[in-house]
Structures are given as structure tokens and as C-alpha cells.
Amino acid sequence: MNPDWPALDYAGWAGTKNHLHLLTQIVGKVRLAHTPWINHSWQVTLYPTVRGLTTGPIPAATEVQIDFDFHDSALIVANVSGAIRRLPLGEGSIAAAHGDIMGALAELGAPTQIDAMPSEIPGATPFAADDAARPWDADAVRRFHRVILSAARVFTQDRSAFLGKASPIHFFWGSCDLAVTRFSGRVAPKHPGGMPGLPDAVTCEAYSHEEASLGFWPGDSRHPHAAFYAYAYPAPDGYAAADAGPGAYDDALGEFLLDYETMRASSDPDATLLAFARATYDAAADLGQWDRAKLDCPMGVPGQPREV
């Protein structure tokens, strides 16, 4: 198998995945607490690095940054003056991690109070009250990180063929997925809301404009398999029946899925993922009557300016 696409069996690391998910929520909510709102909630996301995930600089009382270092199993909290606190990533409770992170921020001059409840997780326990002992499989976390980096590489290639408004490639801690989104340039019908664990105002703002999204998701109890996904909002007529290349439409989730294990077992995983990305975007853009003559372009080439 290609080392860029390691095995990631959901059942084998589900406990660690849930632990990591909640840790990213605590860190992401620190960004949320201090950063002015940006359209589509882009101010709250995390970004992949070669060692893990980062908040980037956070404009708190003093600028701080929080980095997940999955190679050394550490959470690094640093401020603009160069002070650092290193917190171990390992077995333990969310309550203890929450206390350690808030304590480190206060010590570094950026005291923070975050929303106490996890987002997009029905029936969740407040962070400070979650005393359950949680596992930590460091190797599984590193494999997950390797998948995120590989997915970001292919997403970047696919994104280079689009001239319109598009998101960064970023990690949404609410749903624990890496995503990139393209926009037609038109306002969308108001979203009805009703998404578990997410205020309707946030949902409606996130889906304020017509979009086509692509992402990677490690799975959860509803769908215990890692998968790439694609969806359109609003979904145009005929979208669910469209050709998704190597993927297929999942009625329960309401989006196209490409099973991760199927992709990584193919003769050319990058090409398989790219085919899924292209086919699902084509379906959204063609059926949604996007102005593709203005929005599309050839894929970019390193070091070569785009011809205009």
C-alpha cells in the first residue's frame, strides 16, 4: 500500500478518535472566543501542518497559538513573546485536558473562557465535567494526520482548477473533518437549520451562498468508516442520481461518499480521489447551472503563473 494513505480502521481507533475530536473542539473554541466572525465560520478552523494541526495566531489579550504535535504527542501553547507550555497528549480525561489548556493560556497572558458544551455531538458532556478515562493510540493519530496531509495535497490540486470564491483547506473541529468549499457566486435559499449541536444562526450563515463542498471524514457511530465526501447546497435537481465517478450517493447522510479503504486500495489513490472530486463538482456545477466559463480554469502548475 502507498505509505501516503495508511490504514485507518474506525473500529480500531474509535475511542482515540473521539478523544482527539473533543481536544480539537477545546482548542478551536479558543479561536472562536477571541477572533472576529468571518463568513462561513472560517475564523474558527484549524489548519494542517507537517506535524499536526494549528490554530495560527489568535488575537487574544496577547497573541497566542496552539499547535497539535502528533509526532511528539504534545499540545504546544505559545505566545508572541516566545513563552511556551507543552502539554502531553495521551490517555486521560477531557476535564483534565480542558483545565490544563485553560491554565496554560492564563499563564501566557491570554485568559480564556470558552463555550462549555461540545458542538455537533448530541448528548455530549460539558468539557469541564467529562471525567471519563479516554484512550490515546499515538500511532493511529499519526496515521490520521498522514491521511489529512495527503488529502490536502489532492484537494489543493483540485482546487487549483477554480477561479471563483473558495475556502481555505481547513479542519472543522465541529464535525472532525478536513474540507474545502467552492461557491457559485449566488446567494442560497435560507438554510432551515435543525443541525444537532449547532445553533441555527451559525448554520444559516455557513450556508448563505450556493456551494459545493469536498472533504475527508474519519467516520462516527452513524457511519463507522473513514470516507471522502461531497455535497452541494442547495442540492440541484437530479444531484443524488449524478455520476460520482468512483463514489456513490448515501441517502442516509445526504451526500456522495468515497470509502477511504476503497480509495487507498486502488492502483492510483490520488487519481481515484481526484476523479471523485472532479465528478462531484461537475454534478453540482452543471446541474446547478453555475457559470463555469467564468469559474473554471486548467489545473495549476507549480511556479507557472496562470495565463490571463
C-alpha positions as CSV (number, residue, x, y, z in Angstrom):
1,M,0.0,0.0,0.0
2,N,1.0,3.6,-0.6
3,P,2.5,5.0,2.7
4,D,0.8,8.3,2.0
5,W,-2.5,6.5,2.6
6,P,-2.1,4.3,5.7
7,A,-4.8,2.0,7.1
8,L,-7.4,3.8,9.3
9,D,-9.8,1.3,10.6
10,Y,-12.5,3.2,12.5
11,A,-13.3,0.4,15.0
12,G,-9.6,0.2,15.9
13,W,-9.2,3.8,17.0
14,A,-12.8,5.0,17.7
15,G,-12.0,5.8,21.3
16,T,-8.9,7.8,20.4
17,K,-10.7,9.5,17.6
18,N,-13.4,10.7,19.9
19,H,-10.8,11.9,22.4
20,L,-8.9,13.8,19.7
21,H,-12.2,15.2,18.4
22,L,-13.0,16.7,21.7
23,L,-9.5,18.1,22.2
24,T,-9.7,19.9,18.8
25,Q,-13.0,21.3,19.9
26,I,-11.5,22.8,23.1
27,V,-8.7,24.3,21.0
28,G,-11.0,25.5,18.2
29,K,-13.3,27.2,20.8
30,V,-10.3,29.2,22.0
31,R,-10.0,30.7,18.4
32,L,-13.8,31.2,18.5
33,A,-13.6,33.1,21.8
34,H,-11.1,35.7,20.5
35,T,-11.4,36.0,16.7
36,P,-13.9,38.3,14.9
37,W,-16.5,36.4,13.0
38,I,-15.6,35.7,9.3
39,N,-18.1,34.4,6.8
40,H,-18.9,30.7,6.9
41,S,-17.2,30.4,10.3
42,W,-13.8,30.4,8.7
43,Q,-12.4,32.2,11.7
44,V,-12.7,29.0,13.9
45,T,-11.0,26.4,11.8
46,L,-7.6,24.6,12.3
47,Y,-5.0,24.1,9.6
48,P,-2.8,21.1,8.8
49,T,0.9,21.3,9.4
50,V,3.7,18.8,8.8
51,R,3.5,17.8,12.5
52,G,-0.2,18.1,13.2
53,L,-2.8,20.9,13.4
54,T,-2.5,24.6,14.3
55,T,-4.8,27.5,15.2
56,G,-2.4,30.0,13.6
57,P,-2.1,33.3,15.6
58,I,-5.0,34.0,17.9
59,P,-5.7,37.7,18.7
60,A,-6.2,37.3,22.5
61,A,-5.1,39.7,25.2
62,T,-1.6,38.7,24.0
63,E,-1.3,36.8,20.7
64,V,-1.1,33.1,21.2
65,Q,-1.0,30.0,19.0
66,I,-1.9,26.4,19.8
67,D,-0.3,23.5,17.9
68,F,-1.0,19.8,18.0
69,D,2.3,18.0,17.5
70,F,1.2,14.4,16.7
71,H,4.8,13.3,16.2
72,D,5.8,14.1,19.7
73,S,2.3,13.6,21.2
74,A,2.2,17.1,22.6
75,L,0.0,20.2,22.6
76,I,2.1,23.3,22.4
77,V,0.7,26.6,23.6
78,A,2.9,29.6,22.8
79,N,2.6,33.4,23.0
80,V,4.1,36.2,20.9
81,S,6.8,36.8,23.5
82,G,8.2,33.3,23.0
83,A,6.9,31.7,26.1
84,I,5.8,28.1,25.6
85,R,3.8,25.5,27.6
86,R,4.0,21.9,26.4
87,L,1.1,19.7,27.4
88,P,1.3,15.9,26.8
89,L,-1.2,14.2,24.5
90,G,-2.1,10.8,25.9
91,E,-4.6,8.8,27.9
92,G,-6.7,10.9,30.3
93,S,-9.9,12.8,30.7
94,I,-11.3,15.8,28.7
95,A,-11.9,17.6,32.0
96,A,-8.2,17.4,32.9
97,A,-7.1,18.5,29.4
98,H,-9.6,21.4,29.5
99,G,-8.1,22.6,32.8
100,D,-4.6,22.2,31.6
101,I,-5.2,24.2,28.4
102,M,-7.1,27.0,30.1
103,G,-4.3,27.1,32.8
104,A,-1.6,27.4,30.1
105,L,-3.4,30.2,28.3
106,A,-3.8,32.1,31.6
107,E,-0.1,31.7,32.4
108,L,0.8,33.0,29.0
109,G,-1.3,36.2,29.4
110,A,-4.3,35.1,27.3
111,P,-7.0,34.0,29.9
112,T,-9.9,32.5,28.0
113,Q,-13.4,31.3,28.7
114,I,-14.9,29.0,26.1
115,D,-18.4,27.7,25.5
116,A,-18.6,24.8,27.9
117,M,-20.5,22.4,25.6
118,P,-19.0,20.4,22.7
119,S,-20.5,21.3,19.3
120,E,-22.3,18.9,16.9
121,I,-22.2,16.0,19.3
122,P,-25.6,15.1,20.5
123,G,-25.8,14.2,24.2
124,A,-22.3,15.4,24.9
125,T,-21.0,16.2,28.4
126,P,-19.5,19.7,29.2
127,F,-15.8,19.7,28.9
128,A,-15.0,20.5,32.5
129,A,-17.3,17.7,33.7
130,D,-16.1,15.0,31.3
131,D,-14.1,12.9,33.7
132,A,-14.2,9.6,31.7
133,A,-10.9,8.0,31.1
134,R,-10.1,8.1,27.4
135,P,-7.5,6.1,25.4
136,W,-4.8,7.5,23.2
137,D,-3.3,5.5,20.3
138,A,-0.4,7.7,19.2
139,D,0.2,5.6,16.1
140,A,-3.4,5.8,15.0
141,V,-3.3,9.6,15.5
142,R,-0.2,9.9,13.3
143,R,-1.9,7.8,10.6
144,F,-4.9,10.1,10.7
145,H,-2.6,13.0,10.4
146,R,-0.8,11.4,7.4
147,V,-4.2,11.0,5.7
148,I,-5.2,14.6,6.3
149,L,-1.9,15.8,4.7
150,S,-2.4,13.5,1.7
151,A,-6.0,14.6,1.3
152,A,-4.9,18.3,1.5
153,R,-2.4,17.7,-1.3
154,V,-5.1,16.3,-3.6
155,F,-7.6,18.9,-2.6
156,T,-5.1,21.6,-3.4
157,Q,-4.6,20.2,-6.9
158,D,-8.3,20.0,-7.5
159,R,-8.9,23.5,-6.1
160,S,-6.3,25.0,-8.5
161,A,-8.8,24.5,-11.3
162,F,-11.3,27.0,-9.9
163,L,-11.2,30.8,-10.2
164,G,-14.2,31.7,-8.0
165,K,-14.6,32.2,-4.3
166,A,-13.4,29.2,-2.3
167,S,-12.5,28.4,1.3
168,P,-9.1,27.5,2.6
169,I,-8.4,23.8,3.0
170,H,-9.1,23.6,6.7
171,F,-10.1,21.3,9.6
172,F,-13.6,21.9,11.0
173,W,-13.5,20.7,14.6
174,G,-17.3,20.6,15.0
175,S,-17.6,17.6,12.7
176,C,-13.9,16.5,12.8
177,D,-13.3,16.8,9.0
178,L,-10.9,18.3,6.5
179,A,-12.8,20.4,4.0
180,V,-12.6,22.8,1.0
181,T,-15.6,24.5,-0.5
182,R,-16.4,26.3,-3.8
183,F,-19.1,28.9,-4.3
184,S,-21.1,29.7,-7.4
185,G,-21.3,33.4,-6.5
186,R,-25.0,33.4,-5.9
187,V,-27.0,33.7,-2.7
188,A,-28.6,30.4,-1.5
189,P,-32.0,29.9,0.0
190,K,-32.0,30.3,3.8
191,H,-31.0,27.0,5.4
192,P,-33.7,25.5,7.6
193,G,-31.3,24.8,10.4
194,G,-32.0,22.0,12.8
195,M,-28.5,20.5,12.8
196,P,-27.7,18.8,16.1
197,G,-25.5,20.7,18.5
198,L,-25.2,23.7,16.2
199,P,-27.1,27.0,16.6
200,D,-29.4,27.7,13.6
201,A,-27.8,31.2,13.3
202,V,-24.4,29.5,12.7
203,T,-25.9,27.1,10.2
204,C,-27.8,29.7,8.2
205,E,-24.7,31.9,8.0
206,A,-22.5,29.0,6.9
207,Y,-24.8,28.1,4.1
208,S,-25.7,31.6,3.0
209,H,-24.3,31.1,-0.6
210,E,-24.6,28.3,-3.1
211,E,-21.7,25.9,-2.6
212,A,-20.1,22.6,-3.5
213,S,-18.0,21.0,-0.7
214,L,-15.4,18.3,-0.7
215,G,-13.9,16.7,2.4
216,F,-12.4,13.8,4.4
217,W,-14.1,12.5,7.5
218,P,-12.9,9.7,9.8
219,G,-16.4,8.4,10.5
220,D,-18.5,8.2,13.6
221,S,-21.1,5.9,15.2
222,R,-23.6,6.6,12.4
223,H,-21.2,5.6,9.6
224,P,-18.2,3.8,11.2
225,H,-15.9,4.1,8.2
226,A,-13.5,6.7,7.1
227,A,-14.7,8.3,3.8
228,F,-14.3,11.2,1.5
229,Y,-17.5,13.2,1.0
230,A,-19.0,15.7,-1.4
231,Y,-22.3,17.6,-1.2
232,A,-24.0,20.7,-2.7
233,Y,-26.1,23.3,-1.0
234,P,-28.8,23.6,-2.2
235,A,-28.6,20.2,-3.9
236,P,-29.9,20.8,-7.5
237,D,-32.5,18.6,-9.1
238,G,-31.0,15.3,-10.1
239,Y,-27.9,15.7,-7.9
240,A,-28.3,12.4,-6.0
241,A,-28.6,10.4,-9.2
242,A,-25.5,12.0,-10.8
243,D,-22.3,10.1,-11.8
244,A,-19.9,10.4,-8.8
245,G,-17.0,8.6,-10.6
246,P,-15.7,6.1,-8.0
247,G,-18.1,7.3,-5.3
248,A,-21.8,6.8,-4.6
249,Y,-24.6,8.7,-3.1
250,D,-25.5,7.9,0.6
251,D,-29.2,8.5,1.2
252,A,-28.8,8.5,5.0
253,L,-26.1,11.2,5.1
254,G,-27.4,13.1,2.0
255,E,-24.0,13.3,0.3
256,F,-21.7,11.4,-2.0
257,L,-19.2,9.1,-0.3
258,L,-15.9,7.5,-1.5
259,D,-14.9,4.9,1.0
260,Y,-11.4,5.5,2.2
261,E,-10.3,1.8,2.1
262,T,-11.7,1.5,-1.4
263,M,-9.7,4.6,-2.5
264,R,-6.4,3.5,-0.8
265,A,-6.7,0.0,-2.3
266,S,-6.9,1.4,-5.9
267,S,-3.9,1.3,-8.2
268,D,-3.6,5.1,-8.0
269,P,-5.2,6.5,-4.9
270,D,-4.5,10.2,-5.7
271,A,-6.1,9.8,-9.2
272,T,-9.1,7.9,-7.7
273,L,-9.7,10.7,-5.2
274,L,-9.2,13.4,-7.9
275,A,-11.8,11.6,-10.1
276,F,-14.3,11.7,-7.2
277,A,-13.6,15.4,-6.6
278,R,-14.0,16.3,-10.3
279,A,-17.1,14.2,-10.8
280,T,-19.0,15.5,-7.8
281,Y,-18.0,19.1,-8.6
282,D,-19.2,18.7,-12.2
283,A,-22.5,17.4,-10.9
284,A,-23.1,20.3,-8.6
285,A,-21.9,22.9,-11.1
286,D,-23.6,21.5,-14.2
287,L,-27.0,20.7,-12.6
288,G,-26.9,23.9,-10.6
289,Q,-26.2,25.9,-13.7
290,W,-23.0,27.6,-12.4
291,D,-21.3,30.0,-14.8
292,R,-18.4,27.5,-15.5
293,A,-16.9,29.6,-18.3
294,K,-16.0,32.2,-15.6
295,L,-15.3,29.9,-12.7
296,D,-13.2,27.1,-14.2
297,C,-9.7,27.0,-15.4
298,P,-6.9,24.5,-16.1
299,M,-5.3,22.9,-13.1
300,G,-2.3,25.0,-11.8
301,V,1.3,24.1,-12.3
302,P,4.0,24.9,-9.7
303,G,6.0,28.0,-10.5
304,Q,3.9,28.8,-13.6
305,P,1.7,31.9,-13.4
306,R,-1.8,31.4,-14.7
307,E,-2.4,32.8,-18.1
308,V,-4.9,35.7,-18.3
